[in-house]
Structure formats: C-alpha cells, structure tokens
Amino acid sequence: MISLYHPGTSWLHRLPAGGKLIALAVVSLALMPQTSLPMLGAALGVTLVLYRSLGPGWVGRLAVIRSLLPLALVLLAFHGLTGDWLLGAAVALRLVVLMTLANLVTLTTRMDAMLAAVEPLFRPLSLFGISPRVPSLAVVLVIRFVPVLHQVQLALREAWQARGGRKSSWRIVPPLIIQALKLADHVADALSARGGASGMVPSSGAMARQTESV
C-alpha cells in the first residue's frame, strides 16, 4: 500500500538505490536553473527513453505526466500573463521532467533498499543517542506517501467526474484528507506490529517482503 515499486529485471532495477538517489539529486540541481527549452526537451526525451527501458507496460507508468498537466498549464498561464511565455514553458517542462524522474526512481527501487541507502546520512545522530533508523524511515515514508496520495487524489477526481462533475472540485479535498488519515493509521499499525523503526532491518529479505505488503 505504501510502495509503488514495480518488480522487474531492467538495468534500472539492478542499480543500487544510493546511486539512483544521488543521480536524481544531481540531475535535479542541474536542471533547476535551466530555462532552455531545447535542453529541457532533451532531458524529457532521455527520461522517456529510460522509461522505455523498463520493458512492456512502460507507457502506463507515465500516468504521472497526465496528472501534472493541470499544474503545468497553470504555471504556463501565470508566466504568460506576466509577459514571459517562454519562461512559463520552461518552468512547466522542468516540473514534468523532475517529477517523472522521481517517479522512475520510486518505480524501480524497493523500500528496504531505499531505507538502507538513506540511513547512513543520519548516522551522526547516534552520537546524540538518536537512532538513525527513525529519521531515515520517516524520509522514505514521505517519498512513498507522495505518489500514493497522488494516486488517491486521481481516483477521487475520476469518481467525481463519473458522477457528473466536469472537472476537479474542492469537494474531493475532505475525502482525500480522510483517506490520508486512514492510510496513516494503517501504516502506523503495520509498523507497530513489526516492532516500529527498530524492527525494520534494511538488509533482511523478510523485511523487504513485509514492507512491500504494508
């Protein structure tokens, strides 16, 4: 429930989680100041090629782009109204590229591998008596929850449209909040049953199976 990991044997699946997270951070920092449409277009093209390398069904995993279009259009319109359509197009395109890349990392990285990659960053906290596993688990859960809540929002929007709504409405916000709280309770109960953060052992195969089943 908290994982959008898609099992596979592609080269992206075989890459270490730490390497993918570092690469994502480096690419994000490199693209943030970019306003060149050809450069951002090339980055999007490379991203699509990476998705294609996942094998059959790769097109369906690009649903994140469809969900980003409304926000991208808003950004484009905002900058256009202020007199800079090219900048608006660059900002919108950059958002799409970064989100699809982040989604790609989520799709190809198991949660236990991501936890093992993040935990070393918090090891200095052990000097103050704080377990590094607690903040690392929190970071990983945030990474996992964002796309999950996004899928819930899409499902609610589709349900609203199926019942006669022509577009998204603020009326889906209350059920979205309720679903988020229910999901948080479910995950909290599951983690508590497994011993909390202290029961999460990244190198354990059993932990991997348990985490993906939450």
N, C-alpha and C positions, 0 to 999 in steps of 0.2 A: 504493500500500500504506500509506503514512503519511498519506494525505489522505482525509477523509470528505466532501470538497466535492462537492455535487450541482450540476452546471451548471443554470442557469435564467435567466430574464429578469425575475423578480419585482423589485419595488422594493427588497426587502431585498438582492438580489444587486447591485443598482446602487449601493447606498450605499457610501461609502468605508470601507475596513477600519478606519482610525483612528477614525472616528465610531462604528462599531459597538462597538469595544473600549472606548472611553470611555463610551458609553451603558451597556454591560454593567457596567463598574466602578461607575458612579454608581448604577444600579439595585440592584446588589449591596449597596453601602454603605447605601442607603436601606432595603432590606428586612431587613438583618441584625438591627437592633434591634426589628423588628416582631413582635408577638405577637398581633395582632388577626386572628382567623380570617376575618372579612369582608374585611379589607384584603388578606390573603394569597390568599383565594379569588378576589378581583377581579383580583389580579396573575396568577393562574393562568389566569383567563378571557381576559385580554388576551394572554397567551402563546399560548394555543390559537388565538386569532384571528390572531396573527402567523404561526403555522404554516399556518393555513388559506390565508393569502395566498400561500403558495408554489405553490399550484395542485394539480393532480391528484397523488395519491400522498402527500399531506401526512400522512395518518394513519399510514402505515408509518414515517414519520420520527420518530414519537413513541415508538418502541420503548424509548427511554431511560427512560421513565416505568416501564415494566414491570420493567426491571432494577433500578430504585431502590426498588421496593415492599418487598423484604425489609428493606433498611436502614431505610426509613421506619417500618416496623412495629416494628423493634427499638427505634428511638428513641421511638416512641409508647408501647411497653410499658414501657420503662425509666422514662420520666417518670410513667407511670400508676402504676407500683408505688411510686414515691416520693411519690405523692399528688397529682399535678397532670396530669390527662389533657388539659386544655385546652392547657397549655404543650407537652405532647408532640405534640399535633396540630399546633400552630403550628410547632414545630421541623421536624416531618416534612414539612409542606406547604411550608415555606420551602425546604427542601432540594430538593424536587421542582421548585419554580419556578426556583430558581437554576440547577440542572443542565439543565433544559430550555432555558432562555435561553442558557446557554453552548453547548449543543449546536446551537442555532439559528444562532449566530454561526459555528460550525465548518462547518455545512452550506452557508452562503451566502457564505463568504469563501475565496478562493483563497489558497494558502500563500504565493505570491510577494507578494500584496497585504498579507498579514498581516506578512510579513517587512519590507516597506517601511514599514509603519506603526510597527513596534516599534523598528527600528534607530535612529531619531533619539533615543530615550530613552538610548541608550548612547554617543552621540557624545562626551560629555565624557571618556570613557575614552581617546579618541585623544590627549588631552593627555599621557597616560602611556605612549604607544606601543602601546596595545592597540586592535586593530581592533574597531569597534563591531559589525561583522557577525557576529563569533564568538558573543558572548553573545546577540545578537538571534536568531540561528539556533537557539541552544540553547533559548531561551524558546519559539519557535514549534514546535520539535520536541516539547517537553514538552506543549504544547497539543494537538498532533496525536496524540501517542502515547497519551494518557489514554483517549480514546474508542476507539482501535484496540485497545488491550489489553482494554478493557471488552468489545468485541465478541468477542475471542478467548475471554475468560472465559465469555461466554454460550454460545459454540459448544461449548466443553468441557463446560459444565454440561448442555447439551442432549444431547450424546453420552453423558454419564454416565447421564442419565435414560433414554435409549433402550436402554441396556444393562442396565436393571433397577434402577438407583438411583432411589429415590423422591424424593430431594431433593439439594441441593448437598452435597458432601463435601470434606473436606480432601484427598482423593486427587487432586483436579484441580489442586492447587497445584503439584506437581512438573512436570506437562506445561505448565502456564501459564508457569512460570519458563523452561522450555526454549524455548517458543515466543517469549517475550520476548527471550531471548538471540539466537535465530535472527533475529528481526526486527531487533534492534540491529545484528547483523553485516551483514545485507542492506542496511540503510540506510547503515551506515558505508562499505561497499564502493561503493554507488551514489554517495555524496557524494565519496568519494576519486576515483572515475572522472571526476567532473565538476570536480575541482580543489579539493575541500573548500569551506570557507566562502568562500575568496577567489574561487571560481568561481561563487558564487551571486550573480547580478546581478538584484535585485528588479525592475528596470524592463524587463527583457528578456522578450519574448514566448517566446523559446526556453526560457528558464529556467522559465517557467510550465509549459510542456508537459513539460519534463523532471521537474520536481518532482512534478507530479501523477502521473507514471508510475512513481515510485520504489516 
